[in-house]
Amino acid sequence: MPDFLLEIGTEEIPARMIAGAQEELQRRVKDLLARERLTATHLSGVDSPRRLAVLASGISAAQDDLTEQISGPAVSIAFKNGDPTPAAHAFAKKAGVEVAHLERTATPKGEYLTAKVTKKGRTSAAILAEALPKEIASLYWPKNMYWRKPSERFVRPVRWLVAMLDDEVLPLEFDGIRADNQSRGHRLLSDGPVTISRAGEAYETALRAANILGRGEREQQIRKALDAATRTVHRARWREDKALLETVVNLTEWPSVILGGFDPEFLELPEEVLVTVMRDHQKYFAIEGPDGKLLPHFLAVLNTDGDPQGLIRHGNERVLRARFNDARFFWQTDQKHPLRERVSWLKNVTFQKDLGSYYEKMLRVQRLCSWICEDIRQAGVQVRPGVVHKAVCLAKTDLTTELVREFTELQGIVGGLYARVQVLDRGMPDATRQLIAETIYDQYKPESAEDSVPRAVEGAVLSICDKADTIAGMFALGLQPTGSKDPFALRRQANGIVRTIAEHKLPVGISRLFELARETFRDSAAENKFSRELKYEDSIRAFFRERLEFYLRDQLGYEYDVVNAVLAADANDVVDAVARAEAVSKVRGSADFESISIAFKRTKNILRQARETGKRIGVAVDAAAFLEDAERRLGTLIPEIARAVDGFRQAKNYAAALAEISRIRPAVDTFFDKVMVMVDDEQLRANRLALLQTLLKEFSTIADFSEIVTEGKA
């Protein structure tokens, strides 16, 4: 069974796009092999800035022959007076057999002609050569380039293709480039084309000889080089940065590391500014001492075998010095206009063309924060509304600063840093000023799943309300995310709201938050542009249910059936949903709750069938109408246990509430064993259906137990 290799060689692909494209290419090749009935023992990938490659070991040389039975016309149409009609001849021709060899098969619709057809399997070489160009052209890229002629579209110009089965070159062509066995090595460290003698291990060996390492090898080599360079600085360590490491892995083919330095006087600038310049603009790793503070050194990853004469190091130091000088100049220039003076400048900074300026956004967020502060204060949460109010006023003012215009990654952070060193109000205690600065600094948190939430309650309120204002405005305009498109990052902001509420345990309901957020737009110019067709409340509810489901399942790790059960009961209170998911998850596998889950499934099915067939369900349970001891027992227990469950639920003691619910299991089991619900007597049937409906209603407030998977039991 041969090995298969496909390599797409291009100009340098943007680092952020490589991993996703490599994963998609492997998936497409895997799906293609499965679709064409070609097996493979192993599938792997190789990528670098100038190539995407897939290796498939031990694939089928050809498809197996496929025999299938196909159906033709009805016998009554295919034959008239015993003679074949044109319909019979046409079907025989299609099947490739004589009319006399056609079979007759009885079906519920009558007797039809059938025929067994054997389709000869095609070779894998023919299949791959035909299908792969379409798969390559279908790769998704956030941005594409066009070159030579408009039909040629790819992330970067394709310069070569390698497509091989063992040592045979496949006759594959993509946009004028014909595949052969010639790859290319490192731009600087290799000479000429690289001949691939055979698909499989020989490919990776040839690349390594041409100074091209695989992804895992590049990361390992970079880590070792970072460690080695850092050891030359006394008691230093390089600052771990997963995202930056992934970036430099995708920027290099044969990496090495150099140590550079900068003037210690730049350490007077805030660490956030220095790290942003090094990390985001220069792709340098920062170095810190044992106390965690920055040292005047940096590490740069090169795509070559070193810098023996120090020329690259001097060039990088010169560039970094210029960037730091710019940052220091902007910092000093910005201090001439304090943040409080910049508030009115926000009138000239557009937030969104239909939602107005950042000044208008600031006023809306102020109102929303005031309402939310009052809500959580009344619920017993300690919060300082004055701090939040002042922080909201100043939160967006750093958008007018020179430092943020130059380093946009620092928005919010710069505002917090400036608030920390400026006089905000005469006589303001320093502790209050520092809390305001921290609240401004944390306003965009969390920006990713790895990022932390705001540190203080005040920062959490500002973060939630700022994001809620954006989401509410975009949804009201009809600009909600669709499919994989989310140009305003509303999903990320919604994830941030859910996490912040959950981790700070804030008593903030999603419906209440977005009802108030929508109210801040009342009678504004923006409101006139809102969509009249969109059902705002329903859209927000569905959107946040999806985000809460993502948080519970993907970030907290609860099983999907537990999450479905909990959110079916209520998806408005984030903190409550997390507590219920934890409680249900603990009892999920117990015998009592497995039995209750099965009973609830049965109950829902009976009620659904009753509604579908027009059977009447009683409005209330009539205890006097019970005939069986089992239904009397269940009718007595439901209100008794429901009162206890409601008390525990109000106290948020879900473990006790679930233990109480488990008490009803024997009565429910006996009811279904002894009582026939769907009897002919309409009054009796309606009363028993009402009893089941009450059972569901009373005990589905914590979770819909019918959603729990019960090992295939019905």
N, C-alpha and C positions, 0 to 999 in steps of 0.2 A: 504494500500500500504506500503510495508516494507521499512525500511532504510537499506542502504548498507554501509559497512566499509571494506576498504582494507588498511592494514598497512604492510609496508616492513621494517623489523628491520635489521640493519647492524652494522658493526663496524663504527667508526666515519668517516663521509663523509667530504671531504675537503670543507671548508666554502664557497669558491667561486663557488662551483658547486651546492649547495643546491637549491637556488631559481629557477634556470633554470630547474632542474630536477623535482621539485615540480610542476612547471607550466606545463611541458610536460606531467607528469603523469595525472594531472587533465584533460588536453586536450584529452589524449588518452582514458580515461574512458568516457568522454563526447561523443567523436566520436563513441566509441564502443556502447554506449547506443542508440545513434541516428541510427547507422548502423543496429542495431538489433531490431529497432522499440520498444525500451523500453524508456518510459518517466521518467523524474525525476523533482521534484519540485524545488530542490536546490542542488548545488554541491559546496563543499568547501574542503579545504586541511589543513592538520596539518603537520608541519615538525620540526625537531630538528636535532642535529648532528648525531643521531643514528636512525632516522626513516623518512620515507616519507609515508604519509597517505592521503587517499581520502574518504570523507563522501558524500554519495548521499542520500538525503531525499526523501521519497515518490516515490520510483521507481516502475514500473509496476511489478506485481508478475509473469506475463507471457506475451508473445507476443499475440496480437490478431490473430485469424485465418486469413489467407490471401487467398483470392480467385482470381485467375487469369486465363485468357484465353490463352492457348498455341496453337501454330500452328503446323501442321503436314505436311504430304506429299500432293501433288496435288491429287485431286480426280481421275484424269485420270491414275495416278500411283497406287493409293490405291485400285481401283476397276477395274476388267477386266470382261466384260460381266455380270456386276452386282454383281459379287462375290468379297469379300474382298481378297486382296493379302497379302503376308507376311508383306508388308510395313504398311498396315492398322492394322494388328494384333499387330505389334511392337509398333505402336503409341498408340493404345488402352491400351496396357500393361503399357507403360510409363505414360499414363495419369491416369491409375487405374480405367478405366471404360470399359464397354462392347463395342464391335464394333458398335452395334446397337445404342448406346447413343452418338456416335460421331456426331458433327455438321458439316455442310458444309457452308463455308463463301466465298462470291465472293470478289475477289481482282482485282486490275488492271492487274495482271499477270494471272488471271484465278481463278478457284474454288479450294479451299483448305480445307482439314479437320481441324477442331479445336475442342478443348475440354475445359470445365471449370474445373479447378483443385483447390481444397481447401487444402491448406497446414496448418496443425495443428500447432498452435503457441507453441513454446517451453517455458519452465519455465525459469525465469531469473536466477535461481540458476544454472541450467545446462549450460546456455549460458556463464555466468561469469566464472564458474569453468573451462570451456574449453578454453575461449578466453584470460583471464587475464595473464596466464603465457607467452604467446607470446608478449603481450603488455609490460610486465615487462622486458622481454629479449630485447625488441627493444628500450628501453630508451637510449638516446644518452648521452655519457659521454666523456669529452675530453681525459680521460685516464681510462683504465679498469684494473682490477686485475683478475688473474686466480688462482683458488685454488682447491685442492683435485684432480680434473681431468681437462684436457684442455677444456672440453665443458662448464665448469662453469665460466661465465664471468660476472662481475659486477664491479661497482666502488670500492666496498669493500665487503668482505665476508658477505653473507646474513645469519643471525643468527636465525630469527624467522619470521613467517608470521601470520597475523590475517586477516581472510576473513569471514565476517558474513552478513547474511540477518536477521535483527532483532536479535533474540537470537540463530539462526541456524548457525552452522559453515559450510562453503562451502567446498566441497572436492577438494580443490585447492592445487597444488604442483608446486614448482619452484626449480629446481636443487637439488632435494633430500630433500627439506624442506617442510613438510606438514603443511598446515594452521590449526590453532586451535584458541582458544579464550584467549591465554596467551600472553600478551605483557610484556614489561619490563620498570621499572622506572629508576630513576636517579642512576648512578653507585654507588655513595657513600651514598646518602640520603634515599634510599629505600631498602627494604629487599625482596628478592625473586621475583617470577613472579607476574604480575599484571593481575588479571582475569577481562576480559571484559564481563559484563553480557548481554550487548545488544548494537547493533550499534546505533549511534546517540549521544545524549547528555551524555549518560552514559559513553561513551568512553572518552570524554574530562574530565568528572568528575573523572574518574578512573586515568587518567594521572596526573591531578592536585594533587590528593591525593598521587601520587607516585613521587611528586616533578618534574613534567614535565609541563612547561608552553608553550602555543602557541606563535607563532612569535610576534604577536602584544603585547601580555602581557609581553613577555621578553623585548621588546624594551621599553615599558612604565616603567617596573621595573628598567631597566638600567638607563634610563634618570632620574628617581626620585633618584636613589642611587648616580648618578654622582652629581646631584644638592646638595643632603644632605652632601656628603663628601666635596664638594667644599666650602660649607658655613662655614666650620671649619677654612678656611684660610681667613684672613681679606681682604675684597674688591676684592676677586678673582673670576674668572669665568673659567669654563672649555671650551676649544677651540672646537667649533662645527666641527665635521668631519663626514659627511654622510657615506662615504665609510668605515671608521673604525667602525662606529656604526653598520653598516650592517654586517661587519665581526664578531664582538663580539656577535651579536645576533645569528649568525650561529655557534658560537663556544660554546654556553652555553645552558643549559636546565633549570637551576634554578640559575639565575645570582645574584651576589652581587658585591659591589665595595669597594676597599680599597684605602686609600690615602697614598702615599709614598713620600719620599723626597730624594734629592741628594745635594751634596756639591755645594754651590753657586759659587765656583771658576770655575765650568764647564760652567757657563754662559758667560765666556770669549770666548768660541767657538761660531761660527756663529749659529744663531737660526736654520737655515735649517738643519745643521748637527745634532743638538740635537733632533729636532722634527722627523727627519727621523729615528734615532736610536729608539726613543720611539714608534713611530707610526708603522713603517714597520717591525722592528725586534722584538719588545716586545709587540706590540698591546696595548700600553699605550696611554691615552689621556693627552695632555699637558694642563697646567694651566697657565693663563696669568693674569696680573694685569689690572687695569682700563686704563692704557696707551697702552695696547696691547702687552707689552713685557712679555717674559717668566718669570715665577717664578720657584724657585727650588723645584717643587713638580710635582707629576704625579698621575694619576688615573689608576688603573688596575682593569679589570672586571674579577671576578672569577666565576667558575662554581660550586659553593658550597654556603652554607648559611652564610659565613662570616669567619673572622679570629680573634677569640676572644683573642688568646694568642700572636698575632702579628708575628707568625713564617713565614707566607707567605709573609707579608710585608717586613720583614728583608731579606728574600731570594730574593725578587724582587729588593730591593734596592742594594743588593750585585751584582746581575747580571748587573743591569743598570750601577753601578759604574765601573765595569770592561769594559763594552761596551764604556762608555764615555772615560775611560782611553785609550782604543785602538784608539778611534777617535782622541783624543788629540795627541797621539804619531804619528799617521799617518800624521796629519796636520803639526806637527813640522818637521817630517822627509821630507815631500814633499817640504818644503821651501828651502831645500839644493840645489834643482835643479829647477830653475825658469821655467816658461812655455816656454819662448823663447828658452831655451836650449833643451826642450823636442820635439821641432818640428821634428828634424831629427829622433827621436825615433819612430815616427809614421810609418817609413818604415818597422818596424818589427811587426806592428799591422795589422792584416788582416781585411779588411772591408767585403769582400765577395770573395769566392775562385776564381770566374771568373772575378771579377771587381777589383782585386788588393788590395793594402794596403790603410790605411787611409791617408797616405801621398799622394798617387795618387788621392784619392778622394778630398783632400784639394786643390790640384792644379786645378782640374776640377771645383770645386765650386768657386775658386778664379776667374777663367775666366768667369764663368757664372754670378757671382755677378758684375764683371766689366761691362759686356754688359747690364745687367738689370739696374744697377745704371745709366748708360749713357742714356738708353731709358727713364727712369722715370724723369731724370734731364731735358732732352729735352722737356718732356711733362709738365714741370713746377713744379715738386715735389722737395722740398728741401731735399737733401741727402748729406752725407759726404762720398764719395767713399773711402777716406783714412782710415776712421774708419772701414768701412766694410772690406777692404783689410786686415788690421791688425787683426781684430777679426777672420776672416776666417783662417788666419795663426795659430792662437792659439786655435781655437774652439775645436778641438779634442784632444789637448795635455793632458787634464785631464784623458784621458783613460790610460795613462801611470803612473798615480799617485797611491800611496798606498791607499789613502782614497776612490777613486772610485773602486779600486779592491775589497775593503772590503764592500763598500756600493754602489753597482752599480746603485741604484735608483738616486744617486746624480750626474750622468754624466751630463756635461753641467753646472750644478749649481756650482760644485766645481771649474770648469774653471773660471766662472764668479767671484766667491769669491776670488780665488787666484789672478786674474787680478786686483782685487780691492785693494789688499795690496802689490803687487809686483811692482818693477820698470820695466816698459815695454820698455821704451826708455829714455835715459837721455835727459832732457830738455822738455819732453812731458808735456803739461799743465795737471793739475789734472782733469779738467773737461773732457778733451779728454780721459784720462785713464778711468774715471768712465763710460763714454759712451761706450767705448770698452768693459769694464767689463759687463755692462748691456746687450750689444749685444750678448756676449758669453753666459751669464746667460739665455737669452731668446731663444736660438737657437732651442730648441725642442718644444717650445710652438706653438700652443695649443696641449696638449697631449690627450685631451678629449673634449667632448662637453661642459663640465662645466669649463674647463681651459680657462684662458684669452689668447689673442694673444700677441705677443711681443709689448713692450711699445713704442719703437721708430721705425722710418722708417728703420734705419740701421739694427735693430734686425729683422724686418719684411723681409727685403731683404735676410739676411742670412738664416732665417728660410725657406723661400720659395725656395731658390736655393739649399739648402742642401737636402730638401725633393724631389725637382724636379730631382736632380742628382740620388738619390736612385731609384725613380720610373722609370726614363728613362732607367737606367741600367738594372733593373729587367725586364721591358717590352721588351727591346731589346734582352734579353736572353730568352724570352718566359716564364718568371716566374710570369706572371700577376695573380691576384686572380681568383679563380674559385669557383662558388657556395658559400658555407659557409666557404671555406678554404682561408685563407689569412695569410700565415706563416710569411710574412715580414711586416705585418701591413700597406700595401700600401693604403688601403681604408682610414685608420685613417690619414695617412700622406697627402693624397689627400684632405680629409676634412679640414685639417689644412691649406693647401695652399688656398683653396677656401675662408675659413673664414678670413684668414689674408689679402688677397687681398681685400675682401669686406669691412672689418672693417677699413682698412687703406686707402681705396679708391685708390688703386694703379692702374695706367694705364698699366697693364701687361696682355697681351692676352695669353690664355692657349697655343694656337698653336705656338706662337712666343717663349714662355718660353721653351717648350719641343723640338722645333726645335733647339734652342741654346743648350739645355741640351744634346741632341743627338750629336751635333757638337763637344762638349768637348771630346767625345770618339774617334774622328777621328784619325786614324793611331795609335791607342793604341793596346796593346796586348789584351785587353778586347774585342775590336771590332772584332777580329778574331773568337770569340766564340759566336757572336750574331746570333740569328736565321735568316736564309735566307728566311724562309717561312712566318714569321709574317709581317703583314702590320702595321708597327709601328705607323704611323700617324693616321690611322683609329682606331686602338686599343686605343690610348691615347684619341682621340676625343670622342669615345663612353664611355670610362671609366669616363672622367671628366664631360660629360653631365649627367651621372648618379649621380655623386657626387654633381653637381650643383643643380640637381633636388632635391636631399636629403636636401641640405642646404635651398633652397627656401621653400620647403614644410614642412619638419620636424622641422627645426630650426627657420625659419622666419614665418611659419604658413600660407603661401599662399595656396589657393585652388588648387587642382590638375589640374583643367582645365586651370586656369590662368598660372600655371607653364608650362604646355604642350604648350600653345599658345606662351608664351614668348620664350621658348627654341627652338620651331620650327622655329622661325625667326633667332635666333643666340644664340649659347651657348659658344662662345669663350671669350667674354668680361664679366667677373664676375660682376664688378661694374655696367656696363650698364644693365645687365640682372636683377639685383636687382632693379634698378631705373625703368625699364620697367614694372616689376612685380608689383611694388607699384602703378604705374600710371594706369595700366590695372585693377588692383584689385579695384581701386576707382570707375571706370566707368562701371565695369562688369555688374551690375544689372540695368543699365539705359535702357530705352526703345529704344533709338537710337542704342546702341551697341547690344542689343538683336536682333534688326532687321538686323543690319549689319552682325552679326554672322550668322543668318539664311541665308542671301543672299550669304555670302561667302561659306557656306556649299553647297548651291545650285549651285553656280558657280563651285566649285571644282568637284562636281558630274557630271555636264554637260561636263566639260573638260575631266574628266576621261573617261566618256562614249564615247566621241568623239574619244579619242585615242584608246580605246579598239575596236571600230568598224571601225577604219581606216579612220575616217573623217579628212580632211585637216584643219589645223589651220593656219590662216594667219600669216606671219612673222611680219608684221607691220599693224597698223590700217590705213585704207584708208577712211578719212573723207568724201570724195566725193561720196563714195559708200553707204552712209547711206540713207535710205528711210523714216524712221519714225522719228518724232520729238523727241521721247523719247531716241532713240539711239544717235541722234545728241546732245541732251542736255547732256547725260552722256559722250559722246566723248569729249565735250568741257570742262566739269568740271574736268575730270580725270587729265589732265596735269596741270590745274590751281591749283587745290587743292594739287596735288603731289608736286609742287614746294614749296608751303607754308609748307607742312608737312616735306619735306626734310630740309628746313631751321631750323625748330624747332627741328628736330631730330639731326642735327649737333650741335645745342646748348644744347642738352640733356634736352630740355624743353618738356617732353613727355605729360604733361597735356595739353599744348597748341596744340601739334601735334594730340592728340586724339580728342580734341574738333574740330579741323579742319577736321579730317576724318569724324566726325559725320555729317558734312555739306553735305556729298555726299549721305546720306541715302535717301532723297526724290527721287533723280534722279535714284538711284538703284531700289527702290520700283516701281517707274513708269515704268522703263525699263522692269522688269519682268512681270508687269501687262499688258503692251501694246505690247511687242515685242516677237515674236516667234524666238528663236535662231536656232533650228534644222530644218530649212526650206529645201525644195528640191533644191533650187538654190545653187549650190556649192560655187560660188563666194560670194554671200551674206552671206551664212552660215559661210564660212571661215573668213570673215571680222568681223562678230558678235562674233565668237569664239576668234578672236584676241583681240577684245575689252574686253571681259571677262578676258582673260589671262593678259592683261595690268592692269586691275583693281586689280587682285590678286597680281601681281608683285609689283605695286606701293604702295599698302597699307598693305603689309604683312611684312614690314621691322621692325616694332615695335613688332608685334605679329601676329600669324596666328589666326585670329578671328574665323575661322571655328572650332577651338578646344574648344571654349567657350560653356559650356552646357547651353541650352536655355529652361529649364523647359519642356523638352519633345517635343518641337515644331519642325517641319520639314521644 
